């Protein structure tokens, strides 16, 4: 009986030693929330502004004909002149892309009668990216002179927003720290350090005030002018602070 008791005790000791060895090799994991102190989570939005340096405008040609072939042929000829005008103006081929080509029948409707096709309407439009916004209005006038009769836009954007985004991110960190200091003082505490930073979102150009397309009198004839204005770039951060 005594021999059996010793065996059980030996097994228990071996188990305890194995558990102790396992505890020694287990890696230490730092908790996400510090053991001491107060955790404060702040969400802040940082801002920066830039003048747009790219304008995208859709220019199109709408033609009508008694037959589908006539409408398309006339449309192709006029659109060819529009594309040539863009190339003469120095717009790079990579900045011109076809947006849509459509051909639709036109109907005449009578009372209690089936619709009758009276002709066809063809539409061809291209998206044009202007990297010199100041010249965009003058080029649009040239396009209209060459046969473009459909203009849509402009959509103004920042070609390379990375620098503006980085400024907005830095501004967001400053705003978050200012707010954390405010809360800490109100609670009788101090900000010890930043625990974590996570980017919650970004916007490379809020709509803001719509861009303006104006007609201004020149010596000979009115000309179209596009006013770029400013774009606002923002970055939103979630910052966790430790207070004590």
N, C-alpha and C positions, 0 to 999 in steps of 0.2 A: 504494500500500500504506500509506504514511504517512497519507494523507488518511482512509482507512478507520479506522485506529487512533484518530485524533482524534475521529471520529464516535462510535465505541464509548465512548470516554472521556467525551464530552459526554453521551451517554445515561445512562451510569452516574451521573454527577454530578447530572443532573436527577432520576433516581430517588431518589438519596440525599436531595436537597433536599425532594422530595415526602414521603418518609417522615419527615423531620425536622419538616415542617409538620404532618403528621398527628399526630405525637407531641405537639406543642405544644398542639393543640386538644382532645386527649383529656382528659376530666375525671379528676381524681385521686379514687380510691376508697379510703376508709379501711378497712383490714383489720378483720374482725370480731375477730381476736385481736391484741392489741397486739404490736408488733415486739419490745419488750423488757419483761421482767418475767415473773412467774408468774401464770397464770390459775387462779382457784379458783371452782368452781361449788357453790353451797349451796342446798339446798331446805329451806324452813322453813315451819312451820304456825303461824299466829297464831290466838288464841282470844279470844272475848268471850262474855259470858252476858247473857241477858235473861229476864225473867219473861214467859211467853206471855200474850198479851192477846186471843187469838181461840181459840175452841173450836168444832169442827165435829162434830156428832152426828147420826147417822141415827136417825130415829124412824119407826116403821112400824105398820101395822095388818094383822093376819092374820085372815081370817074364812073360815068354811066354810059351804057350803050344799049342799042336795041337787041343785040345778041351778046352772049357770054364772051365770045371771041373778041368782039369789038371792044367791050368794056375792059377786058384784060390787056389787049394790045395797046389801047390808049394809055392805060395805067402804067404799063411797063415802060413806055416811051417817056412819060413824064417823070416816073421815079428814076429812070436812068439819068435824066438831067439833074435831078436833085442830088443823086449820089456824086455826079461829076462836080457839082458845086461844092459839096463837102470836101472832096479831095483837093480842089483848087484852093479852098480856104485853109488847107494844111491839117485837116482832121485826120489822124492816123487810122489805118484800116482796123486796128484792134479796138478802136473806140466807136465803131459803127457795127450794129447788129440788127438783123431783121426781127421786128417784134411780132408782126402778124400779117398774114395775107388772107383776105376773104373775098368770096364771090357770092352774092346773094341775089335771088330774083326779086323784082319789084312787082307788086300786084295792084290791080284795080278791083275794088270791091263794089258790087252792086247789090241792091236789095233783092233778097230771095234768089240770088244767082251765085254760082261758084266763082271764086276769084280767078281773074285773068292775068297772066303774066304780061306786063307791058315793057319790060326791059330788065337789065341786070346792072348791079352796082358792084364795082371792084374796089377794094381797099388794100393798100400796101403801106405799112408804116415801119420806120426804123427807129431804134433807140440810139441817140447820139450822145456821147460822153465828151463834154467840153472841159478841158483842163485849164483853159484861160477864160474864166467867167466873163471878164470884161468884153471879150470879143463875141460872146454867144449871141447877144441881141443882133449884132450886125450880120452874123452868119445866118440867123433865122430870117432876116429880111431878104437875104440873097436866096434862101431856099424857097420862100414864097414867090419871089420873082421868077424862079425856075419851074414852078408848078405845084409846090407843096400847098395844100389847102386844109391841112389838119395839123394843129400844133397842140401838144399836151405837155405840161410841166411848167417850170423846171423842178426837178428834185435835187436839192442842194445837199452836199455831203462833204466830209473830210476824207481826203484820199488816204492819209496815213494817221489814224487816230491814236496810235500807241503812246506817243509822247503826251498827248492830252489826257489819256487814260491814266498814265503814271502820275501826272500832276493831281488828278482827281483822287487817286488812291492815297497819295501822301496827305492830301487835304482831309480825307476821311479819317485817317489815323489821328491827325491833330484834333479834329472835332471830337472823336471818341475819347481821347485823353482829357480834353477840356471838360467834357460832360462827366467823366469818371471822377475828376478832381472835385467837381461841384457836388456830386452825390456823396463822396467821401467826407468832405467838409461838413455837409449837412448832417451826416451820421456820426460825426466826431471821430472819423478814421482817416487813414492815409492810404494812398495808392502805393502798394509795394512793388508790383511788377505786372507785366502782361502775361497771361497764362496761354492764350491762343488767339489767333487771328484767322478768320475765314471770309473769303469774298462771297457776298450774297447776290451780287448782280452788277451789271454795267449797262450803260447806254451811251452809244457813240454819237448821238445827235438827236436831241429831243425836237419835236416839231416846232414848238414855240410859235413865233409870229410867222405866218406864211410868207415866202419870198415874193417879191413884187416884180411884175413885168410892166414897165411903164413905156409910154410913148412920149418922146421929147422932140420938140421942134428943132430941126437943124436948118442950115441955110437953104437947102433945096427941098427936102421932104422929111416927114417925120421918120424917126428911127426907133427901134425897139431897144430898151435898156433893161438889163436884169440887175437887180440890187441884191447883193449876197447876204447882207446882214451878218448875224452871228449864230453859231451853233453851240449848244450847251452839252458838255460831255460829263457824265457822272459815273461814280463807282460807289457801291454800297458794301460796307464791311461789317461783320459781326466780331466784336472784340471782347474777350473775357479778361477781367482784371481781378487781381487779388488785393483785398483791402485788409488792413489791421489797425 
